Amino acid sequence: LLMPRLHIFGLALANTIQNSLHALILLALLLLTVGTLSDRGILRSVCSSAVAAAVMAAVSTGMAFFLTSSLGTDYLLARAATAIVPLVLGFTAYLFVAYLAKSSELSLAFQLARRYLPR
């Protein structure tokens, strides 16, 4: 439904909507199964992840629109930059916000990386 008007961005938006709804359904099932999440630290984790994801979306979308308007889409290199640069900047923004929020998941990921990646 979104492809005719938004092209490839419509596909990305549809996928985002699908994954978000899937996460909300799983959260509802989790709440029905275990009850409140406030004493488990999950609510804080969900909120900090949501804030980091919103910042990532804003950075990625803003950079994609900026690059599209600046570089156009006529050349392969411009298209590649429009795809890769927002991805890298969005990922970096997510990590930065998660770090500022003292995300326990990010700390765990860094611990696992230090343990299993070669030095």
FIFI-600137 format. One line per field, with one value per residue (C-alpha): residue number from 1; x, y, z. Coordinates in nm, 4 decimals. Last residue first. Layout:
i: c(NUM:...);
u: c(X:...);
v: c(Y:...);
w: c(Z:...);
This chain:
i: c(119:118:117:116:115:114:113:112:111:110:109:108:107:106:105:104:103:102:101:100:99:98:97:96:95:94:93:92:91:90:89:88:87:86:85:84:83:82:81:80:79:78:77:76:75:74:73:72:71:70:69:68:67:66:65:64:63:62:61:60:59:58:57:56:55:54:53:52:51:50:49:48:47:46:45:44:43:42:41:40:39:38:37:36:35:34:33:32:31:30:29:28:27:26:25:24:23:22:21:20:19:18:17:16:15:14:13:12:11:10:9:8:7:6:5:4:3:2:1);
u: c(4.1937:3.9690:3.5974:3.4360:3.4882:3.5106:3.2041:3.0124:3.0938:2.9996:2.6643:2.5988:2.6656:2.4322:2.1613:2.2056:2.1423:2.3148:2.0780:2.3786:2.5063:2.1651:2.1618:2.5082:2.4330:2.1146:2.2925:2.5682:2.3114:2.1320:2.4595:2.5620:2.2232:2.1813:2.5224:2.4625:2.1366:2.1694:2.5396:2.4558:2.1973:2.4438:2.7097:2.4640:2.3862:2.0572:1.9196:1.9779:2.2880:2.1580:1.7852:1.8456:2.1266:1.9123:1.6120:1.8265:2.0000:1.6710:1.5279:1.8338:1.8685:1.4967:1.4714:1.7796:1.6448:1.3139:1.4974:1.7043:1.3869:1.2160:1.5186:1.5239:1.1522:1.1742:1.4716:1.3030:0.9902:1.1994:1.3618:1.1920:0.9889:0.7988:0.7131:0.3650:0.2066:0.4077:0.1865:-0.0588:0.2217:0.4308:0.1402:0.0905:0.4637:0.4556:0.1656:0.3490:0.6663:0.4719:0.3025:0.6434:0.7811:0.4908:0.5029:0.8769:0.8337:0.5658:0.7903:1.0832:0.8633:0.7211:1.0746:1.1449:0.8695:0.6784:0.3607:0.3285:0.5111:0.2842:0.0000);
v: c(-0.9074:-1.1739:-1.1269:-1.3531:-1.1858:-0.8243:-0.8678:-1.0317:-0.7445:-0.4894:-0.6622:-0.6757:-0.3039:-0.2357:-0.4468:-0.2654:0.0659:0.3500:0.6049:0.7918:0.4655:0.3909:0.7446:0.6954:0.3469:0.4675:0.7700:0.5459:0.3136:0.6116:0.7553:0.4241:0.3614:0.7235:0.7047:0.3682:0.4167:0.7734:0.7113:0.4086:0.6063:0.8884:0.6375:0.4732:0.8012:0.9777:0.9768:1.3341:1.4409:1.7265:1.6461:1.2752:1.3393:1.5672:1.3322:1.0357:1.2393:1.3478:0.9982:0.8401:1.1026:1.1035:0.7250:0.6862:0.9425:0.7543:0.4232:0.5632:0.6898:0.3537:0.1660:0.3882:0.3262:-0.0501:-0.0785:0.1289:-0.0883:-0.4041:-0.3243:-0.6221:-0.4428:-0.2333:-0.5223:-0.5939:-0.9311:-1.2323:-1.3909:-1.1183:-0.8624:-1.0873:-1.1333:-0.7560:-0.7070:-0.9678:-0.7850:-0.4529:-0.6005:-0.7431:-0.4086:-0.2413:-0.5026:-0.4589:-0.0798:-0.0828:-0.3203:-0.0957:0.2078:0.0364:-0.0657:0.2837:0.4258:0.2123:0.3913:0.6396:0.6853:0.3581:0.1553:0.2409:0.0000);
w: c(2.0716:1.9283:1.9943:2.2543:2.5921:2.4809:2.2606:2.5451:2.7792:2.5115:2.4541:2.8293:2.8625:2.5701:2.7308:3.0644:2.8901:3.0729:2.9185:2.7776:2.6260:2.4729:2.3288:2.1774:2.0460:1.8766:1.7273:1.5898:1.4315:1.2773:1.1472:0.9887:0.8295:0.7192:0.5442:0.3748:0.1837:0.0562:-0.0041:-0.2193:-0.4133:-0.4747:-0.5849:-0.8252:-0.9958:-1.0718:-0.7180:-0.6127:-0.4242:-0.2102:-0.1962:-0.1507:0.0966:0.3128:0.2959:0.4008:0.6736:0.8253:0.8103:0.9697:1.2440:1.3283:1.3244:1.5441:1.7906:1.8053:1.8494:2.1375:2.3054:2.2553:2.3886:2.6984:2.7555:2.7020:2.9387:3.2069:3.1783:3.1928:3.5256:3.6902:3.9570:3.7041:3.4737:3.6017:3.5310:3.4184:3.1502:3.0576:3.0566:2.8318:2.5920:2.5757:2.5146:2.2360:2.0721:2.1048:1.9531:1.6580:1.6061:1.5956:1.3566:1.1153:1.1333:1.0669:0.7730:0.6263:0.6752:0.5013:0.2099:0.1866:0.1914:-0.1158:-0.3114:-0.0926:-0.2994:-0.4898:-0.2202:0.0750:0.0000);
